[in-house]
Amino acid sequence: MPIPQTSEAVNNSERTRDVEPTVKRVVDTLEEEIVLGFLHPRERLVEDELLSRFQLKRHVVRQVLVELERMGLVERKRNVGALVKAYSVEEVEHLYAVRELLESHGVAMIRLPLPAERLEPLIEVQRQHDAAVAAGDLRRTFRLNVTFHRELFSLSDNPVLVEAIQAHAQRAHSIRASTMVMPQQLERARLEHWQIIEALGSGDRERLMTLCRDHLKPSRDAYIEAYRRRSQGLQDGGATRRA
């Protein structure tokens, strides 16, 4: 026999349900701003600014920050607050090594050749992605890119693996910001999506796995290059000041 909830527990549960859509809306907005580079690694997310911008109560803002931290997009430090997640070169290399392992295993599990009826939903998502890229709609491009990869890896028929792939891709959002707003990189990604679709349709597993591995490299390499340029600039600036 279930234990009846107290009125306080019921009220807390109802309040949680009431704020969930608001939390999701704000989290989605901030997630987009991180992946599109509007919010930069190590940039502070100040509670009072979020209160004012989104017209929220403080407990809702804190729920937003907890969710962003859970997603791996934000880190919270004592006496500093919430910061957009920043990665060292070693951390980026480790994260992308795991992403490659997961995603390679995901496509290896897809039964090829893929029937046309299973490929069509992926084609339709990519048509929408093409239109968003052509329109310069970065937020929609990002969301459709997420949908494309979810549809792709769902073809493995392993929802636990798909969830793990999505979670690690999400953690890489601040890394991907350097390529998500570059027209040439968006066009490259768009064309690679069609190449992936072609490999699925033809049953060419080796090409499919190569395409998926190579698809990860530009954002990883661009972040590492920018990180090293910044580090070199700081070293050069310090040497100049000492001189």
C-alpha positions in Angstrom: 0.0 0.0 0.0 1.6 3.3 -1.0 2.4 5.8 1.7 0.2 9.0 1.4 2.1 12.2 0.6 2.0 15.1 3.0 0.4 18.3 1.8 3.9 19.9 1.8 5.3 17.1 -0.4 2.4 17.5 -2.8 2.9 21.2 -3.0 6.6 20.8 -3.6 5.9 18.3 -6.4 3.4 20.6 -8.0 5.8 23.6 -7.8 8.5 21.4 -9.5 6.1 20.5 -12.4 5.1 24.2 -12.7 8.7 25.4 -13.2 9.9 22.6 -15.4 8.9 24.2 -18.7 10.5 27.5 -17.7 13.7 25.8 -16.6 13.8 23.9 -19.9 13.2 27.0 -21.9 16.0 28.9 -20.2 18.4 25.9 -20.3 17.8 25.5 -24.0 18.5 29.2 -24.7 21.7 29.2 -22.7 22.8 25.9 -24.2 22.4 27.4 -27.7 24.3 30.5 -26.7 27.2 28.3 -25.4 27.4 26.2 -28.5 27.1 29.2 -30.8 29.8 31.1 -28.9 27.7 33.9 -27.6 28.8 32.7 -24.1 32.5 31.9 -23.9 34.4 29.3 -21.9 35.1 30.7 -18.4 32.4 33.4 -18.8 30.4 33.8 -15.6 26.7 33.2 -15.4 25.6 35.7 -12.8 22.4 34.8 -10.9 21.2 38.4 -10.7 21.7 38.9 -14.5 19.7 35.8 -15.2 17.0 36.9 -12.8 16.6 40.1 -14.7 17.0 38.8 -18.2 14.5 35.9 -18.0 12.3 37.3 -15.3 12.8 34.4 -13.0 12.8 33.7 -9.3 16.1 32.9 -7.6 15.2 29.3 -6.9 14.4 28.8 -10.6 17.7 30.4 -11.7 19.5 27.9 -9.4 17.6 25.0 -10.9 18.8 26.2 -14.3 22.4 26.3 -13.2 22.1 22.9 -11.6 20.8 21.5 -14.9 23.5 23.2 -17.0 26.1 21.7 -14.6 24.6 18.3 -15.0 24.8 18.6 -18.7 28.5 19.4 -18.5 28.0 22.9 -19.9 28.8 24.8 -16.7 31.1 24.4 -13.7 30.5 26.0 -10.4 33.5 27.1 -8.2 33.5 28.3 -4.6 33.6 32.1 -4.3 33.3 32.5 -8.0 30.0 31.1 -9.1 28.9 29.4 -12.3 31.2 29.5 -15.3 30.8 28.2 -18.8 32.9 25.0 -18.9 36.4 25.4 -20.2 38.7 22.5 -21.2 42.4 22.0 -21.3 44.0 20.4 -24.4 44.3 17.1 -22.6 40.7 17.1 -21.5 39.5 17.8 -25.1 41.6 14.9 -26.4 40.2 12.6 -23.7 36.6 13.6 -24.3 36.9 13.2 -28.1 38.6 9.9 -27.8 35.6 8.6 -25.8 33.2 10.2 -28.3 35.0 8.5 -31.2 34.8 5.1 -29.4 31.1 5.5 -28.6 30.1 6.8 -32.1 32.2 4.3 -34.0 30.5 1.5 -32.0 27.1 3.1 -32.6 27.5 3.0 -36.4 29.1 -0.5 -36.3 25.9 -1.8 -34.8 23.7 -0.5 -37.6 22.4 -3.3 -39.8 23.4 -2.6 -43.4 22.2 -2.1 -46.0 19.6 0.1 -44.4 16.1 -0.2 -45.7 14.7 2.9 -47.4 11.9 3.3 -44.9 14.5 3.6 -42.0 16.7 6.0 -44.0 13.9 8.4 -44.9 13.5 10.1 -41.5 17.2 10.9 -41.5 16.9 12.3 -45.0 14.0 14.5 -44.0 15.9 15.9 -41.0 18.8 16.7 -43.3 16.6 18.5 -45.8 15.5 20.7 -42.9 19.1 21.2 -41.8 20.0 22.3 -45.4 17.3 24.9 -45.3 18.4 26.2 -41.9 22.0 26.5 -43.1 20.9 28.3 -46.2 18.7 30.7 -44.2 21.6 31.5 -41.8 19.4 30.4 -38.9 22.1 29.3 -36.4 19.9 28.2 -33.6 17.7 26.1 -35.8 20.8 24.7 -37.5 22.2 23.6 -34.2 19.0 21.9 -33.1 18.6 20.1 -36.4 22.2 19.0 -36.2 21.5 17.5 -32.8 18.4 15.8 -34.3 20.4 14.4 -37.2 22.9 12.7 -35.0 20.2 11.4 -32.6 18.4 9.9 -35.6 21.6 8.5 -37.0 22.7 6.7 -33.8 19.2 5.5 -33.0 19.6 3.3 -36.1 21.8 1.2 -33.8 18.7 0.1 -31.9 20.5 0.6 -28.6 18.9 3.4 -26.7 21.4 3.2 -23.8 24.3 3.8 -26.3 22.4 6.6 -27.9 22.0 8.3 -24.6 25.7 8.0 -23.8 26.6 9.4 -27.2 24.3 12.4 -26.7 25.6 13.1 -23.2 29.2 13.2 -24.4 28.3 15.3 -27.4 26.5 17.7 -25.1 29.6 18.1 -22.9 31.5 19.2 -26.0 29.2 22.2 -26.7 31.7 24.9 -25.6 34.4 23.1 -27.6 32.3 23.2 -30.8 31.5 26.9 -30.5 34.6 27.7 -32.7 33.1 25.9 -35.7 29.4 26.3 -35.3 29.3 29.9 -36.5 31.7 29.6 -39.4 29.9 29.3 -42.8 32.5 27.1 -44.4 32.4 24.7 -41.4 28.6 24.6 -41.5 28.7 23.8 -45.2 31.3 21.1 -44.6 29.1 19.5 -41.9 26.1 19.7 -44.2 27.9 17.9 -47.0 29.3 15.3 -44.7 25.8 14.5 -43.4 24.7 13.7 -47.0 27.8 11.5 -47.4 26.9 9.6 -44.3 23.4 9.1 -45.7 24.9 7.8 -48.9 27.1 5.3 -47.1 24.1 4.1 -45.1 22.1 3.6 -48.3 24.9 1.8 -50.1 25.8 -0.4 -47.1 29.4 0.8 -47.1 30.3 0.3 -43.5 34.0 1.1 -43.8 33.2 4.5 -45.4 30.5 5.2 -42.9 32.8 4.7 -39.9 35.5 6.8 -41.5 33.1 9.6 -42.2 31.8 9.6 -38.6 35.3 9.6 -37.2 36.4 12.5 -39.5 33.2 14.4 -38.7 34.4 14.9 -35.1 37.8 16.3 -35.9 37.3 19.9 -37.0 35.7 21.1 -33.8 38.3 19.3 -31.7 41.3 20.6 -33.8 40.0 24.2 -34.0 39.5 24.4 -30.2 43.0 23.0 -29.5 44.6 25.3 -32.1 42.8 28.4 -30.5 43.8 27.2 -27.0 47.5 27.0 -28.0 47.4 30.4 -29.7 45.9 32.0 -26.6 48.5 30.2 -24.4 51.4 31.4 -26.7 50.0 34.9 -26.7 49.9 35.0 -22.9 53.5 33.8 -22.8 54.6 36.3 -25.4 52.8 39.1 -23.5 54.5 38.1 -20.2 57.9 38.0 -21.8 57.4 41.5 -23.3 56.3 42.9 -19.9 59.4 41.3 -18.2 61.6 42.7 -20.9 
